[in-house]
Amino acid sequence: MTEFWLISAPGEKTCQQTWDKMMAATTRPNVLSTNHKFSIPDLKVGTLDVLVGLSDELAKLDSFVEGVVKKVAQYMADVLEDSRDKVQENLLANGGSIIKCIESFDLVTYITRFQWDMAKYPIKQSLKNISEIVSKQVTQIDNDLKSRASAYNNLKGNLQNLERKNAGSLLTRSLADIVKKDDFVLDSEYLITLLVVVPKTSYPEWQKVYETLAEMVVPRSSNLLFEDHDSGLFSVTLFRKAMDDFKHKARENKFTVREFQYNEEEMKADKEEMTRLSTDKKKQFVITHCYWCTWISPFKLYIFPSQGPLVRWLKVNFSEAFIAWIHIKALRVFVESVLRYGLPVNFQAMLLQPNKKNMKKLREVLNDIYKHLDSSAAAIIDSAMDIPGLNLSQQEYYPYVYYKIDCNLLDFKP
């Protein structure tokens, strides 16, 4: 998706002049980035000691919240499975709200139009308290995700186990959906029907020898019930007391006797369990509601699909976690700007969306216009830019306040 640079610089005579200076440097003569003002309210500053300690805590909280945001996004992709192309449209800020008056934004729009949420994070609270509100909120999301993921993964695993039983080779798959009652001699004291897997290349050999593999095999009792790419499933009826001898001779001839006992109740229970698990899994990401829509037709029942509880929870809590993450970025910019530029609070926060081809040039331009803020940092960057292959990371120090916001939240390209 998109990468943003969230920066701040001290106000000139006015913060507008700071903005104008940055805009002129990054858009003329070449457009190096698309820029937006980033609105941060008047937060309570507190003491210097608190700010220094909070700076370290916010760095850790930033990393934790980003991790939770990515986990929720990735789990959304895992749950949607074959609909992964629709993942991105479900990753919205406020997108999970069921309150129609709350607008949903894609992530880029939310960041570029960022407004502090006064209801969730009251600015009358101290910076420490606001960070604790975020930490508690996102920790709860993380814990809930683990619980819901565990339940869903168990459901998915049980269903996959049943599906594996009903697929694959005739040597291993369940035979319950292949055979029927008429294929067996049942409730006989003397006779039993066995099921034998025969390679396709050995069909002629089977027909030639199966009656002689043991004594008391019922002549012409073998029937082909099912076949896949490699093998066929044959039935054969014989006397019970010849069963062990038949199995032994069958193995010698590379025919495989499947251990199977026809039991209608067990087979019905297995089918019902698979249907139940499949239905429960689908309900997690899609459910349907039926309504009489008289404004369309008074005589028809209309079915409307809607998102199931797990996908709905993921949407809502992705939105909550992402919004919390951007507020943490805003807190970090505020705290670091006060520590760097001093009091009274006077800085302009700015959001830059770099042009990918001009990232290095943009960094050089920013360094040039802000190097007077910290000459030692500027000197380090000047020397670093001469070293081929050196990537400047988020943790490195610049003469201006800088934090990266990477909206590429998934491990794959949807």
KEPAPA-523165 format. One record per residue (C-alpha): residue number from 1; residue in three letters; x, y, z. Coordinates in nm, 2 decimals. Layout:
+-----+-----+--------+--------+--------+
!   i !  aa !      X !      Y !      Z !
+-----+-----+--------+--------+--------+
! NUM ! ALA !      X !      Y !      Z !
...
+-----+-----+--------+--------+--------+
END
This chain:
+-----+-----+--------+--------+--------+
!   i !  aa !      X !      Y !      Z !
+-----+-----+--------+--------+--------+
!   1 ! MET !   0.00 !   0.00 !   0.00 !
!   2 ! THR !   0.14 !   0.34 !   0.11 !
!   3 ! GLU !   0.42 !   0.48 !   0.32 !
!   4 ! PHE !   0.39 !   0.81 !   0.51 !
!   5 ! TRP !   0.65 !   1.02 !   0.69 !
!   6 ! LEU !   0.50 !   1.20 !   0.99 !
!   7 ! ILE !   0.74 !   1.49 !   1.07 !
!   8 ! SER !   0.73 !   1.81 !   1.27 !
!   9 ! ALA !   0.94 !   2.13 !   1.27 !
!  10 ! PRO !   0.93 !   2.42 !   1.51 !
!  11 ! GLY !   0.71 !   2.72 !   1.42 !
!  12 ! GLU !   0.87 !   3.01 !   1.24 !
!  13 ! LYS !   0.69 !   3.33 !   1.32 !
!  14 ! THR !   0.38 !   3.13 !   1.26 !
!  15 ! CYS !   0.32 !   2.76 !   1.21 !
!  16 ! GLN !   0.18 !   2.85 !   0.86 !
!  17 ! GLN !   0.52 !   2.98 !   0.76 !
!  18 ! THR !   0.67 !   2.64 !   0.87 !
!  19 ! TRP !   0.42 !   2.47 !   0.65 !
!  20 ! ASP !   0.48 !   2.70 !   0.35 !
!  21 ! LYS !   0.85 !   2.65 !   0.37 !
!  22 ! MET !   0.83 !   2.27 !   0.37 !
!  23 ! MET !   0.57 !   2.28 !   0.08 !
!  24 ! ALA !   0.80 !   2.50 !  -0.13 !
!  25 ! ALA !   1.10 !   2.28 !  -0.07 !
!  26 ! THR !   0.92 !   1.95 !  -0.15 !
!  27 ! THR !   0.69 !   2.05 !  -0.44 !
!  28 ! ARG !   0.90 !   2.30 !  -0.64 !
!  29 ! PRO !   1.04 !   2.25 !  -0.90 !
!  30 ! ASN !   0.98 !   1.88 !  -0.87 !
!  31 ! VAL !   0.70 !   1.71 !  -0.66 !
!  32 ! LEU !   0.89 !   1.49 !  -0.42 !
!  33 ! SER !   0.59 !   1.42 !  -0.19 !
!  34 ! THR !   0.22 !   1.48 !  -0.14 !
!  35 ! ASN !   0.18 !   1.67 !   0.18 !
!  36 ! HIS !  -0.09 !   1.72 !   0.44 !
!  37 ! LYS !  -0.11 !   1.91 !   0.77 !
!  38 ! PHE !  -0.14 !   1.67 !   1.06 !
!  39 ! SER !  -0.37 !   1.81 !   1.33 !
!  40 ! ILE !  -0.27 !   1.75 !   1.69 !
!  41 ! PRO !  -0.47 !   1.92 !   1.97 !
!  42 ! ASP !  -0.33 !   2.11 !   2.27 !
!  43 ! LEU !  -0.24 !   1.83 !   2.49 !
!  44 ! LYS !  -0.12 !   1.85 !   2.86 !
!  45 ! VAL !   0.25 !   1.88 !   2.86 !
!  46 ! GLY !   0.35 !   1.77 !   3.21 !
!  47 ! THR !   0.70 !   1.78 !   3.35 !
!  48 ! LEU !   1.02 !   1.72 !   3.16 !
!  49 ! ASP !   1.09 !   1.40 !   3.36 !
!  50 ! VAL !   0.75 !   1.26 !   3.27 !
!  51 ! LEU !   0.80 !   1.34 !   2.90 !
!  52 ! VAL !   1.14 !   1.17 !   2.89 !
!  53 ! GLY !   1.01 !   0.86 !   3.04 !
!  54 ! LEU !   0.69 !   0.87 !   2.83 !
!  55 ! SER !   0.90 !   0.89 !   2.51 !
!  56 ! ASP !   1.05 !   0.55 !   2.58 !
!  57 ! GLU !   0.72 !   0.40 !   2.68 !
!  58 ! LEU !   0.54 !   0.53 !   2.37 !
!  59 ! ALA !   0.81 !   0.38 !   2.14 !
!  60 ! LYS !   0.74 !   0.04 !   2.29 !
!  61 ! LEU !   0.36 !   0.09 !   2.28 !
!  62 ! ASP !   0.39 !   0.20 !   1.91 !
!  63 ! SER !   0.56 !  -0.12 !   1.83 !
!  64 ! PHE !   0.31 !  -0.33 !   2.02 !
!  65 ! VAL !   0.00 !  -0.16 !   1.87 !
!  66 ! GLU !   0.14 !  -0.19 !   1.52 !
!  67 ! GLY !   0.19 !  -0.56 !   1.58 !
!  68 ! VAL !  -0.17 !  -0.60 !   1.69 !
!  69 ! VAL !  -0.29 !  -0.41 !   1.38 !
!  70 ! LYS !  -0.10 !  -0.64 !   1.15 !
!  71 ! LYS !  -0.21 !  -0.95 !   1.33 !
!  72 ! VAL !  -0.58 !  -0.85 !   1.30 !
!  73 ! ALA !  -0.53 !  -0.77 !   0.93 !
!  74 ! GLN !  -0.35 !  -1.09 !   0.86 !
!  75 ! TYR !  -0.61 !  -1.30 !   1.04 !
!  76 ! MET !  -0.88 !  -1.12 !   0.84 !
!  77 ! ALA !  -0.70 !  -1.25 !   0.53 !
!  78 ! ASP !  -0.67 !  -1.60 !   0.67 !
!  79 ! VAL !  -1.04 !  -1.61 !   0.75 !
!  80 ! LEU !  -1.15 !  -1.48 !   0.42 !
!  81 ! GLU !  -0.94 !  -1.75 !   0.24 !
!  82 ! ASP !  -1.06 !  -1.76 !  -0.12 !
!  83 ! SER !  -1.19 !  -1.40 !  -0.09 !
!  84 ! ARG !  -0.85 !  -1.25 !  -0.02 !
!  85 ! ASP !  -0.90 !  -1.00 !  -0.30 !
!  86 ! LYS !  -1.17 !  -0.85 !  -0.07 !
!  87 ! VAL !  -0.95 !  -0.81 !   0.23 !
!  88 ! GLN !  -0.84 !  -0.46 !   0.16 !
!  89 ! GLU !  -1.20 !  -0.33 !   0.13 !
!  90 ! ASN !  -1.26 !  -0.47 !   0.48 !
!  91 ! LEU !  -0.96 !  -0.29 !   0.64 !
!  92 ! LEU !  -1.12 !   0.04 !   0.71 !
!  93 ! ALA !  -1.10 !   0.30 !   0.99 !
!  94 ! ASN !  -1.44 !   0.32 !   1.15 !
!  95 ! GLY !  -1.53 !   0.06 !   0.89 !
!  96 ! GLY !  -1.66 !  -0.18 !   1.14 !
!  97 ! SER !  -1.91 !   0.05 !   1.29 !
!  98 ! ILE !  -2.28 !  -0.05 !   1.27 !
!  99 ! ILE !  -2.38 !   0.31 !   1.34 !
! 100 ! LYS !  -2.47 !   0.45 !   1.00 !
! 101 ! CYS !  -2.39 !   0.81 !   1.08 !
! 102 ! ILE !  -2.02 !   0.72 !   1.14 !
! 103 ! GLU !  -1.84 !   0.75 !   0.81 !
! 104 ! SER !  -1.60 !   0.47 !   0.70 !
! 105 ! PHE !  -1.26 !   0.57 !   0.56 !
! 106 ! ASP !  -0.99 !   0.37 !   0.38 !
! 107 ! LEU !  -0.67 !   0.39 !   0.57 !
! 108 ! VAL !  -0.50 !   0.65 !   0.35 !
! 109 ! THR !  -0.80 !   0.88 !   0.37 !
! 110 ! TYR !  -0.82 !   0.84 !   0.75 !
! 111 ! ILE !  -0.45 !   0.93 !   0.80 !
! 112 ! THR !  -0.45 !   1.23 !   0.56 !
! 113 ! ARG !  -0.77 !   1.36 !   0.73 !
! 114 ! PHE !  -0.67 !   1.27 !   1.08 !
! 115 ! GLN !  -0.87 !   1.43 !   1.36 !
! 116 ! TRP !  -0.81 !   1.36 !   1.73 !
! 117 ! ASP !  -1.09 !   1.15 !   1.88 !
! 118 ! MET !  -1.18 !   1.36 !   2.18 !
! 119 ! ALA !  -1.44 !   1.10 !   2.31 !
! 120 ! LYS !  -1.20 !   0.81 !   2.32 !
! 121 ! TYR !  -0.89 !   1.00 !   2.43 !
! 122 ! PRO !  -0.99 !   1.31 !   2.62 !
! 123 ! ILE !  -0.72 !   1.58 !   2.60 !
! 124 ! LYS !  -0.80 !   1.69 !   2.95 !
! 125 ! GLN !  -0.63 !   1.37 !   3.06 !
! 126 ! SER !  -0.25 !   1.36 !   3.11 !
! 127 ! LEU !  -0.04 !   1.22 !   2.83 !
! 128 ! LYS !   0.04 !   0.92 !   3.05 !
! 129 ! ASN !  -0.32 !   0.85 !   3.11 !
! 130 ! ILE !  -0.40 !   0.87 !   2.74 !
! 131 ! SER !  -0.12 !   0.62 !   2.66 !
! 132 ! GLU !  -0.26 !   0.39 !   2.93 !
! 133 ! ILE !  -0.61 !   0.41 !   2.78 !
! 134 ! VAL !  -0.46 !   0.30 !   2.44 !
! 135 ! SER !  -0.25 !   0.03 !   2.60 !
! 136 ! LYS !  -0.54 !  -0.12 !   2.78 !
! 137 ! GLN !  -0.77 !  -0.10 !   2.48 !
! 138 ! VAL !  -0.53 !  -0.27 !   2.24 !
! 139 ! THR !  -0.42 !  -0.53 !   2.49 !
! 140 ! GLN !  -0.78 !  -0.63 !   2.52 !
! 141 ! ILE !  -0.81 !  -0.66 !   2.14 !
! 142 ! ASP !  -0.50 !  -0.87 !   2.14 !
! 143 ! ASN !  -0.63 !  -1.11 !   2.41 !
! 144 ! ASP !  -0.97 !  -1.14 !   2.24 !
! 145 ! LEU !  -0.80 !  -1.21 !   1.91 !
! 146 ! LYS !  -0.61 !  -1.50 !   2.06 !
! 147 ! SER !  -0.92 !  -1.64 !   2.21 !
! 148 ! ARG !  -1.13 !  -1.61 !   1.89 !
! 149 ! ALA !  -0.85 !  -1.73 !   1.67 !
! 150 ! SER !  -0.80 !  -2.04 !   1.89 !
! 151 ! ALA !  -1.17 !  -2.13 !   1.87 !
! 152 ! TYR !  -1.19 !  -2.07 !   1.49 !
! 153 ! ASN !  -0.87 !  -2.26 !   1.43 !
! 154 ! ASN !  -1.00 !  -2.56 !   1.62 !
! 155 ! LEU !  -1.32 !  -2.55 !   1.42 !
! 156 ! LYS !  -1.12 !  -2.52 !   1.10 !
! 157 ! GLY !  -0.88 !  -2.80 !   1.20 !
! 158 ! ASN !  -1.16 !  -3.04 !   1.28 !
! 159 ! LEU !  -1.33 !  -2.97 !   0.95 !
! 160 ! GLN !  -1.01 !  -3.02 !   0.76 !
! 161 ! ASN !  -0.95 !  -3.35 !   0.93 !
! 162 ! LEU !  -1.30 !  -3.47 !   0.82 !
! 163 ! GLU !  -1.24 !  -3.33 !   0.47 !
! 164 ! ARG !  -0.91 !  -3.52 !   0.45 !
! 165 ! LYS !  -1.09 !  -3.84 !   0.54 !
! 166 ! ASN !  -1.33 !  -3.79 !   0.25 !
! 167 ! ALA !  -1.06 !  -3.71 !  -0.01 !
! 168 ! GLY !  -0.74 !  -3.85 !  -0.13 !
! 169 ! SER !  -0.64 !  -4.20 !  -0.22 !
! 170 ! LEU !  -0.88 !  -4.50 !  -0.19 !
! 171 ! LEU !  -0.61 !  -4.65 !   0.04 !
! 172 ! THR !  -0.68 !  -4.39 !   0.31 !
! 173 ! ARG !  -1.00 !  -4.19 !   0.25 !
! 174 ! SER !  -1.33 !  -4.25 !   0.42 !
! 175 ! LEU !  -1.55 !  -4.49 !   0.23 !
! 176 ! ALA !  -1.87 !  -4.38 !   0.39 !
! 177 ! ASP !  -1.98 !  -4.16 !   0.10 !
! 178 ! ILE !  -1.89 !  -4.43 !  -0.16 !
! 179 ! VAL !  -2.06 !  -4.75 !  -0.05 !
! 180 ! LYS !  -2.43 !  -4.82 !   0.01 !
! 181 ! LYS !  -2.62 !  -5.08 !   0.21 !
! 182 ! ASP !  -2.69 !  -5.29 !  -0.10 !
! 183 ! ASP !  -2.31 !  -5.35 !  -0.15 !
! 184 ! PHE !  -2.29 !  -5.57 !   0.16 !
! 185 ! VAL !  -2.41 !  -5.90 !   0.30 !
! 186 ! LEU !  -2.53 !  -5.78 !   0.64 !
! 187 ! ASP !  -2.64 !  -5.97 !   0.96 !
! 188 ! SER !  -2.51 !  -6.30 !   0.84 !
! 189 ! GLU !  -2.36 !  -6.55 !   1.08 !
! 190 ! TYR !  -2.14 !  -6.70 !   0.81 !
! 191 ! LEU !  -2.08 !  -6.46 !   0.53 !
! 192 ! ILE !  -1.90 !  -6.12 !   0.52 !
! 193 ! THR !  -1.83 !  -5.86 !   0.25 !
! 194 ! LEU !  -1.48 !  -5.72 !   0.23 !
! 195 ! LEU !  -1.37 !  -5.40 !   0.04 !
! 196 ! VAL !  -1.05 !  -5.43 !  -0.16 !
! 197 ! VAL !  -0.84 !  -5.16 !  -0.33 !
! 198 ! VAL !  -0.70 !  -5.28 !  -0.66 !
! 199 ! PRO !  -0.46 !  -5.08 !  -0.88 !
! 200 ! LYS !  -0.61 !  -5.01 !  -1.22 !
! 201 ! THR !  -0.33 !  -5.20 !  -1.39 !
! 202 ! SER !  -0.42 !  -5.51 !  -1.19 !
! 203 ! TYR !  -0.79 !  -5.52 !  -1.27 !
! 204 ! PRO !  -0.75 !  -5.83 !  -1.51 !
! 205 ! GLU !  -0.54 !  -6.01 !  -1.24 !
! 206 ! TRP !  -0.80 !  -5.94 !  -0.97 !
! 207 ! GLN !  -1.08 !  -6.08 !  -1.18 !
! 208 ! LYS !  -0.87 !  -6.38 !  -1.26 !
! 209 ! VAL !  -0.75 !  -6.47 !  -0.90 !
! 210 ! TYR !  -0.99 !  -6.33 !  -0.64 !
! 211 ! GLU !  -1.20 !  -6.65 !  -0.61 !
! 212 ! THR !  -0.89 !  -6.85 !  -0.55 !
! 213 ! LEU !  -0.72 !  -6.63 !  -0.29 !
! 214 ! ALA !  -0.89 !  -6.83 !  -0.01 !
! 215 ! GLU !  -1.13 !  -7.12 !   0.03 !
! 216 ! MET !  -1.50 !  -7.04 !   0.04 !
! 217 ! VAL !  -1.50 !  -6.72 !  -0.16 !
! 218 ! VAL !  -1.85 !  -6.67 !  -0.32 !
! 219 ! PRO !  -1.81 !  -6.70 !  -0.69 !
! 220 ! ARG !  -1.88 !  -6.40 !  -0.91 !
! 221 ! SER !  -1.94 !  -6.19 !  -0.59 !
! 222 ! SER !  -1.69 !  -5.91 !  -0.68 !
! 223 ! ASN !  -1.82 !  -5.58 !  -0.80 !
! 224 ! LEU !  -1.64 !  -5.25 !  -0.89 !
! 225 ! LEU !  -1.80 !  -4.99 !  -0.66 !
! 226 ! PHE !  -1.58 !  -4.68 !  -0.72 !
! 227 ! GLU !  -1.26 !  -4.58 !  -0.89 !
! 228 ! ASP !  -1.02 !  -4.29 !  -0.88 !
! 229 ! HIS !  -0.72 !  -4.20 !  -1.10 !
! 230 ! ASP !  -0.51 !  -4.49 !  -0.97 !
! 231 ! SER !  -0.73 !  -4.76 !  -0.82 !
! 232 ! GLY !  -1.07 !  -4.92 !  -0.80 !
! 233 ! LEU !  -1.27 !  -5.03 !  -0.49 !
! 234 ! PHE !  -1.40 !  -5.38 !  -0.53 !
! 235 ! SER !  -1.64 !  -5.57 !  -0.30 !
! 236 ! VAL !  -1.61 !  -5.95 !  -0.25 !
! 237 ! THR !  -1.81 !  -6.18 !  -0.03 !
! 238 ! LEU !  -1.67 !  -6.49 !   0.15 !
! 239 ! PHE !  -1.72 !  -6.70 !   0.45 !
! 240 ! ARG !  -1.60 !  -6.54 !   0.78 !
! 241 ! LYS !  -1.37 !  -6.82 !   0.87 !
! 242 ! ALA !  -1.17 !  -6.76 !   0.55 !
! 243 ! MET !  -1.13 !  -6.39 !   0.60 !
! 244 ! ASP !  -0.78 !  -6.39 !   0.76 !
! 245 ! ASP !  -0.64 !  -6.62 !   0.49 !
! 246 ! PHE !  -0.80 !  -6.40 !   0.22 !
! 247 ! LYS !  -0.64 !  -6.09 !   0.36 !
! 248 ! HIS !  -0.30 !  -6.25 !   0.37 !
! 249 ! LYS !  -0.31 !  -6.37 !   0.02 !
! 250 ! ALA !  -0.45 !  -6.04 !  -0.10 !
! 251 ! ARG !  -0.15 !  -5.86 !   0.04 !
! 252 ! GLU !   0.09 !  -6.10 !  -0.14 !
! 253 ! ASN !  -0.08 !  -6.01 !  -0.46 !
! 254 ! LYS !  -0.06 !  -5.63 !  -0.38 !
! 255 ! PHE !  -0.43 !  -5.60 !  -0.32 !
! 256 ! THR !  -0.53 !  -5.39 !  -0.02 !
! 257 ! VAL !  -0.82 !  -5.50 !   0.20 !
! 258 ! ARG !  -0.97 !  -5.19 !   0.37 !
! 259 ! GLU !  -1.08 !  -5.23 !   0.73 !
! 260 ! PHE !  -1.44 !  -5.12 !   0.71 !
! 261 ! GLN !  -1.76 !  -5.22 !   0.88 !
! 262 ! TYR !  -2.09 !  -5.09 !   0.74 !
! 263 ! ASN !  -2.27 !  -4.90 !   1.02 !
! 264 ! GLU !  -2.54 !  -4.66 !   0.91 !
! 265 ! GLU !  -2.56 !  -4.48 !   1.24 !
! 266 ! GLU !  -2.19 !  -4.40 !   1.25 !
! 267 ! MET !  -2.19 !  -4.29 !   0.89 !
! 268 ! LYS !  -2.48 !  -4.07 !   0.94 !
! 269 ! ALA !  -2.32 !  -3.91 !   1.25 !
! 270 ! ASP !  -2.00 !  -3.84 !   1.06 !
! 271 ! LYS !  -2.19 !  -3.67 !   0.77 !
! 272 ! GLU !  -2.39 !  -3.46 !   1.02 !
! 273 ! GLU !  -2.07 !  -3.36 !   1.20 !
! 274 ! MET !  -1.91 !  -3.25 !   0.88 !
! 275 ! THR !  -2.22 !  -3.05 !   0.78 !
! 276 ! ARG !  -2.23 !  -2.89 !   1.12 !
! 277 ! LEU !  -1.87 !  -2.79 !   1.12 !
! 278 ! SER !  -1.89 !  -2.66 !   0.76 !
! 279 ! THR !  -2.20 !  -2.45 !   0.85 !
! 280 ! ASP !  -2.04 !  -2.32 !   1.17 !
! 281 ! LYS !  -1.73 !  -2.22 !   0.98 !
! 282 ! LYS !  -1.93 !  -2.04 !   0.71 !
! 283 ! LYS !  -2.13 !  -1.86 !   0.97 !
! 284 ! GLN !  -1.81 !  -1.70 !   1.10 !
! 285 ! PHE !  -1.77 !  -1.49 !   0.79 !
! 286 ! VAL !  -2.11 !  -1.49 !   0.62 !
! 287 ! ILE !  -2.47 !  -1.52 !   0.74 !
! 288 ! THR !  -2.80 !  -1.46 !   0.57 !
! 289 ! HIS !  -3.11 !  -1.27 !   0.68 !
! 290 ! CYS !  -3.45 !  -1.31 !   0.53 !
! 291 ! TYR !  -3.69 !  -1.02 !   0.51 !
! 292 ! TRP !  -4.03 !  -0.95 !   0.36 !
! 293 ! CYS !  -3.95 !  -0.64 !   0.15 !
! 294 ! THR !  -4.29 !  -0.50 !   0.07 !
! 295 ! TRP !  -4.15 !  -0.20 !  -0.11 !
! 296 ! ILE !  -3.99 !  -0.45 !  -0.36 !
! 297 ! SER !  -4.26 !  -0.71 !  -0.37 !
! 298 ! PRO !  -4.52 !  -0.81 !  -0.11 !
! 299 ! PHE !  -4.52 !  -1.17 !  -0.23 !
! 300 ! LYS !  -4.15 !  -1.26 !  -0.21 !
! 301 ! LEU !  -3.91 !  -1.34 !   0.08 !
! 302 ! TYR !  -3.58 !  -1.18 !   0.00 !
! 303 ! ILE !  -3.24 !  -1.31 !   0.13 !
! 304 ! PHE !  -2.97 !  -1.07 !   0.22 !
! 305 ! PRO !  -2.61 !  -1.19 !   0.29 !
! 306 ! SER !  -2.42 !  -1.01 !   0.57 !
! 307 ! GLN !  -2.09 !  -1.06 !   0.75 !
! 308 ! GLY !  -2.07 !  -1.32 !   1.02 !
! 309 ! PRO !  -1.96 !  -1.26 !   1.38 !
! 310 ! LEU !  -1.59 !  -1.33 !   1.33 !
! 311 ! VAL !  -1.54 !  -1.11 !   1.03 !
! 312 ! ARG !  -1.75 !  -0.84 !   1.18 !
! 313 ! TRP !  -1.54 !  -0.85 !   1.50 !
! 314 ! LEU !  -1.22 !  -0.84 !   1.30 !
! 315 ! LYS !  -1.35 !  -0.53 !   1.10 !
! 316 ! VAL !  -1.45 !  -0.35 !   1.41 !
! 317 ! ASN !  -1.14 !  -0.42 !   1.61 !
! 318 ! PHE !  -0.90 !  -0.36 !   1.32 !
! 319 ! SER !  -1.05 !  -0.02 !   1.29 !
! 320 ! GLU !  -1.02 !   0.04 !   1.67 !
! 321 ! ALA !  -0.65 !  -0.08 !   1.67 !
! 322 ! PHE !  -0.56 !   0.12 !   1.36 !
! 323 ! ILE !  -0.71 !   0.44 !   1.50 !
! 324 ! ALA !  -0.53 !   0.38 !   1.83 !
! 325 ! TRP !  -0.21 !   0.33 !   1.64 !
! 326 ! ILE !  -0.23 !   0.67 !   1.46 !
! 327 ! HIS !  -0.31 !   0.84 !   1.79 !
! 328 ! ILE !   0.00 !   0.69 !   1.94 !
! 329 ! LYS !   0.20 !   0.83 !   1.64 !
! 330 ! ALA !   0.04 !   1.17 !   1.72 !
! 331 ! LEU !   0.14 !   1.14 !   2.09 !
! 332 ! ARG !   0.49 !   1.05 !   1.99 !
! 333 ! VAL !   0.52 !   1.35 !   1.76 !
! 334 ! PHE !   0.38 !   1.58 !   2.03 !
! 335 ! VAL !   0.61 !   1.45 !   2.31 !
! 336 ! GLU !   0.93 !   1.45 !   2.09 !
! 337 ! SER !   0.85 !   1.79 !   1.95 !
! 338 ! VAL !   0.82 !   1.94 !   2.30 !
! 339 ! LEU !   1.14 !   1.76 !   2.41 !
! 340 ! ARG !   1.33 !   1.89 !   2.10 !
! 341 ! TYR !   1.19 !   2.23 !   2.04 !
! 342 ! GLY !   1.10 !   2.33 !   2.40 !
! 343 ! LEU !   0.82 !   2.54 !   2.55 !
! 344 ! PRO !   0.59 !   2.70 !   2.48 !
! 345 ! VAL !   0.45 !   2.44 !   2.25 !
! 346 ! ASN !   0.51 !   2.57 !   1.90 !
! 347 ! PHE !   0.55 !   2.32 !   1.61 !
! 348 ! GLN !   0.38 !   2.22 !   1.29 !
! 349 ! ALA !   0.31 !   1.84 !   1.24 !
! 350 ! MET !   0.31 !   1.74 !   0.87 !
! 351 ! LEU !   0.23 !   1.42 !   0.69 !
! 352 ! LEU !   0.43 !   1.35 !   0.38 !
! 353 ! GLN !   0.35 !   1.08 !   0.13 !
! 354 ! PRO !   0.69 !   1.04 !  -0.06 !
! 355 ! ASN !   0.71 !   0.98 !  -0.43 !
! 356 ! LYS !   0.88 !   0.64 !  -0.44 !
! 357 ! LYS !   1.13 !   0.74 !  -0.70 !
! 358 ! ASN !   1.24 !   1.05 !  -0.51 !
! 359 ! MET !   1.27 !   0.92 !  -0.15 !
! 360 ! LYS !   1.64 !   0.98 !  -0.13 !
! 361 ! LYS !   1.61 !   1.33 !  -0.28 !
! 362 ! LEU !   1.32 !   1.41 !  -0.04 !
! 363 ! ARG !   1.54 !   1.31 !   0.26 !
! 364 ! GLU !   1.82 !   1.53 !   0.13 !
! 365 ! VAL !   1.58 !   1.83 !   0.09 !
! 366 ! LEU !   1.44 !   1.78 !   0.44 !
! 367 ! ASN !   1.79 !   1.76 !   0.58 !
! 368 ! ASP !   1.89 !   2.07 !   0.40 !
! 369 ! ILE !   1.60 !   2.29 !   0.53 !
! 370 ! TYR !   1.61 !   2.15 !   0.89 !
! 371 ! LYS !   1.98 !   2.09 !   0.95 !
! 372 ! HIS !   2.00 !   2.41 !   1.15 !
! 373 ! LEU !   1.78 !   2.24 !   1.42 !
! 374 ! ASP !   2.06 !   1.99 !   1.51 !
! 375 ! SER !   2.39 !   2.02 !   1.33 !
! 376 ! SER !   2.53 !   1.70 !   1.48 !
! 377 ! ALA !   2.24 !   1.49 !   1.34 !
! 378 ! ALA !   2.27 !   1.67 !   1.01 !
! 379 ! ALA !   2.64 !   1.59 !   0.99 !
! 380 ! ILE !   2.57 !   1.22 !   1.06 !
! 381 ! ILE !   2.31 !   1.21 !   0.78 !
! 382 ! ASP !   2.53 !   1.39 !   0.53 !
! 383 ! SER !   2.80 !   1.13 !   0.58 !
! 384 ! ALA !   2.55 !   0.84 !   0.58 !
! 385 ! MET !   2.41 !   0.94 !   0.24 !
! 386 ! ASP !   2.75 !   0.89 !   0.09 !
! 387 ! ILE !   2.75 !   0.52 !   0.19 !
! 388 ! PRO !   2.60 !   0.30 !  -0.08 !
! 389 ! GLY !   2.33 !   0.05 !   0.03 !
! 390 ! LEU !   2.27 !   0.22 !   0.37 !
! 391 ! ASN !   1.90 !   0.23 !   0.45 !
! 392 ! LEU !   1.79 !   0.50 !   0.69 !
! 393 ! SER !   1.55 !   0.33 !   0.93 !
! 394 ! GLN !   1.27 !   0.46 !   1.15 !
! 395 ! GLN !   1.50 !   0.43 !   1.45 !
! 396 ! GLU !   1.76 !   0.67 !   1.31 !
! 397 ! TYR !   1.79 !   1.03 !   1.43 !
! 398 ! TYR !   1.71 !   1.33 !   1.21 !
! 399 ! PRO !   1.73 !   1.70 !   1.29 !
! 400 ! TYR !   1.35 !   1.71 !   1.27 !
! 401 ! VAL !   1.10 !   1.48 !   1.44 !
! 402 ! TYR !   1.02 !   1.18 !   1.22 !
! 403 ! TYR !   0.81 !   0.87 !   1.24 !
! 404 ! LYS !   0.72 !   0.63 !   0.95 !
! 405 ! ILE !   0.37 !   0.50 !   0.90 !
! 406 ! ASP !   0.37 !   0.20 !   0.68 !
! 407 ! CYS !   0.02 !   0.10 !   0.56 !
! 408 ! ASN !   0.15 !  -0.23 !   0.41 !
! 409 ! LEU !  -0.01 !  -0.44 !   0.68 !
! 410 ! LEU !  -0.03 !  -0.78 !   0.50 !
! 411 ! ASP !   0.22 !  -1.05 !   0.42 !
! 412 ! PHE !   0.09 !  -1.09 !   0.07 !
! 413 ! LYS !  -0.04 !  -0.86 !  -0.21 !
! 414 ! PRO !  -0.42 !  -0.90 !  -0.22 !
+-----+-----+--------+--------+--------+
END
